[in-house]
Each structure stands twice: as structure tokens, then as C-alpha cells.
């Protein structure tokens, strides 16, 4: 691939452009807002000048509602040897293109499974897709050259290609992406009118659950409007679990011992099913989830503190598998949870204590 045209210079489009430009591809940028395209160009994502002829690959990175129309125009205009889109829904755009009578041999639907709570070119990074799944949805109509160009794009962005059927993809993202967004927003919405005293008690659990609730509502209305049926199906199952959980909790309030036992059994059932589902979430590097020991270190909020902690862990010869930070309310300090292999935890704890760190049990 020598040339590419990125249509839509938001987070995903600009990130893909940055990755391609950084690996020697000549990238042309187009957006309905010329200022946004100029911003992406200023960041090093390419040029906002139009290509002189046909490019190797056109990447359609516009909002879901405009994907099919933009693709149809690109395909009919023959602007590229291959056209892809990066929308988070795949079945709908393809059906729209078929209804418009488009030749889909030079098109393949794709979806990089990466993003941020912030949008726009200023949020873009060249490494956004590194190590992340990038779904490709080829059909029997897809030319081999088109599939190869899409795979080259994925490789240049250092993502991991995953081939799926378009409708299977839409059901999958309804479960693992679209529904979590709504559930996170629903939980966060409970905080809007909450008493300030309650809000000040927020810990890491509520921060974890509500992190993605900070996402752009307008963007998510567009995404959910393109995949409403599969998301509604998942939410229906969650609603049934909620109804059962509410009944179980009400039973725990009863004076009847049998009802209380039944309520406890109902709560235990949903918690155990949650355990079983959580175990299926891929762990580090996509491997099976691993069990780590947590070494919790009290850290003052001061420049260089986290770097010194990591350096001391390195001197102890311990690899930090993962890390979380829980910020203390009303204090300039936080609790850093270092996740390490169980066998390494005692030695790391001892080494950090020797270097003056406060370890919390």
C-alpha cells in the first residue's frame, strides 16, 4: 500500500491515518468540516489536499448514519482499489449498499475494537489499535486484493485481524460494547441527583463501572441507532435478571425465614453466574485470564512517585502484570495496586518495605 484516502478525521480515522503516515503511506484526508481535516494534517496524519488519482485504499470513518451513502459515492466514483469502513455496526451498511445496487467486490466492512471516551482528531494516537482486535467481514463477493489491502492496513496499525460474519459481529458488539455503554450510563445517572455525602464515598468500584459513561452521547445515539435490535435483546436478558434480583432482595427483607433463604440463594446465583462470565473475559495479551496477587502500596501524589515505585519493583526483579490506582478522597495520596504473579508477591512486598514504601494489607 502506497496511498490511502481517509474520509472522516475523527478519533478512529485520524488514528488510522497517523499509523499509516508513520509507516510511509501517503495519506489524504477529507472531512465535511475542513478545519477538522486541517487539524489532523497538522498532527502529522497526512495532507488535506485531494489525491491526484486513484488511491490504493479508502478508509470511510464517518458516523454510522452516513456510512452507506459515503461508501456508495466512493464505490461508484472508483476513487480507490479497495474501500473499507470502520463503523461499529456491519450488517446494516452492507444491506443498504446492496439496496442501492452497488458492486461490493471492492468493499469490505471492518471494525477496529478500540476507542476512547474523547472524540475528534486531537484525541487520536498512532498506537490506538496496537494489539487490539480488528474485525474484518469479507463475503464471497470480496476480491482477494481487497481483503489483502484490508489485512495490510490492520498490520500497519499493528492490530490483530479477526474474521467474522457481519451479523454475528453486530450481535457480539451488542453484548461486549454497546450494552456495557448503556449500563454504565444508567449506573452513573443514579449519581446525578445523589446526596453529596454519598458521592464523596465513591471508590474504585464505582469508577470502574462508570468510566465509559463519560463518552459522547451524540456519538452513542448514532451507534445504538444502527444496532438497536441486538442491543435490546441483550438488555431484555439483563432486565429479567434485574427483576429476579429485585425480588430476591425484597425477600431478604421478609420476616419469613424460608423467603430469606430463597432471597439469599437468588442473590448468590446471579453473583456466581457473574463469576463464571467474568472468567471468560480474555486476560493479558488475549490469553486465558490469570490469577494475580495484589501488592497495595500507599503513594503520595507528587511528581516522580509512580516512576520510583516501578523502578524499585524492577530492581526487585518483579514484573508488574497490571496496575490500578485508587485515589484517596480528600487527600493528596492514593493506593497503587500492583498485580504480580503469586510467587513474586512476598519478595516484592519485602523489597518495597526495605526501600521505605508503605504496604497495605
C-alpha positions, 0 to 999 in steps of 0.5 A: 500500500502506497496511498490511502484516502481517509474520509472522516478525521475523527478519533478512529480515522485520524488514528488510522491515518497517523499509523499509516503516515508513520509507516510511509503511506501517503495519506489524504484526508477529507472531512465535511468540516475542513478545519477538522481535516486541517487539524489532523494534517497538522498532527502529522496524519497526512495532507488535506489536499485531494489525491491526484488519482486513484488511491490504493485504499479508502478508509470511510470513518464517518458516523454510522448514519452516513456510512452507506451513502459515503461508501456508495459515492466512493464505490461508484466514483472508483476513487480507490482499489479497495474501500473499507469502513470502520463503523461499529455496526456491519450488517446494516451498511452492507444491506443498504449498499446492496439496496442501492445496487452497488458492486461490493467486490471492492468493499469490505466492512471492518471494525477496529475494537478500540476507542476512547471516551474523547472524540475528534482528531486531537484525541487520536494516537498512532498506537490506538489499535496496537494489539487490539482486535480488528474485525474484518467481514469479507463475503464471497463477493470480496476480491482477494486484493481487497481483503489483502489491502484490508489485512495490510492496513490492520498490520500497519496499525499493528492490530490483530485481524479477526474474521467474522460474519457481519451479523454475528459481529453486530450481535457480539458488539451488542453484548461486549460494547454497546450494552456495557455503554448503556449500563454504565450510563444508567449506573452513573445517572443514579449519581446525578441527583445523589446526596453529596455525602454519598458521592464523596464515598465513591471508590474504585468500584464505582469508577470502574463501572462508570468510566465509559459513561463519560463518552459522547452521547451524540456519538452513542445515539448514532451507534445504538441507532444502527444496532438497536435490535441486538442491543435490546435483546441483550438488555431484555436478558439483563432486565429479567435478571434485574427483576429476579434480583429485585425480588430476591432482595425484597425477600431478604427483607421478609420476616419469613425465614424460608423467603430469606433463604430463597432471597439469599440463594437468588442473590448468590446465583446471579453473583456466581453466574457473574463469576463464571462470565467474568472468567471468560473475559480474555486476560493479558495479551488475549490469553486465558485470564490469570490469577494475580496477587495484589501488592497495595502500596500507599503513594503520595501524589507528587511528581516522580512517585509512580516512576520510583515505585516501578523502578524499585519493583524492577530492581526487585526483579518483579514484573508488574502484570497490571496496575490500578490506582485508587485515589484517596478522597480528600487527600493528596495520596492514593493506593497503587495496586500492583498485580504480580504473579503469586510467587513474586508477591512476598519478595516484592512486598519485602523489597518495597518495605526495605526501600521505605514504601508503605504496604497495605494489607 
